[in-house]
């Protein structure tokens, strides 16, 4: 009785090559990396700061209305590029007199330096949701490198119309105001300034990036919105 010949034979070296190719394909990304350009939503982006008030408490203030652009690919944090402009005249410490003092000539001096800017220079990814973002902060006419600890909160379709894909981040950093030449009122104001940034960004469609308008308008009297279309895959 004759033995059936195999339909296909593969030599040992060829088989090893096929296995190596399959292993290489298994480690390829499921989709090509894509860097998307976003713009900051000035309504849902806020800078919060805390600084010692003569050692009695930490004065807390916020700055709203920041604008800027973000180039981001969640599969490759190292390709991230961020540029931000913070309008310092919008500082709010909860008291008109303190606001005037903060933006006055002895402290931030917004007449001469109306905004702070940040431009990223390099990114060090930590994991899928965290990274160290290094960049140049220009404040009070002084430019210095800082490092922010950044967390990606979400990258998905927003649940309210127009259901835009939205990226949300939180960031923290501690500065020394003396490093930026803000050295008045040493007996009253501490040196260390703790910053917390909450930011949302939407794809940049070419509209006016400086227009202070949220892409997700909110009407307190409106009915709860219906569920959005099927969820996108980040």
Secondary structure by P-SEA (a helix, b strand, c coil): cccccccccccaaaaaaaaaaaaaaaacccccbbbbbbbbccccbbbbbbbbccccbbbbbccccccccccccccccccbbbbbbbcccccccccaaaaaaaacccccccccccbbbbbbcbbbbccccbbbbbbbbbcccbbbbbbbbcccccccccccccccccccbbbbbbbccccccccccccccccbbbbbbbbccccccccccccccccbbbbccccccccccccccc
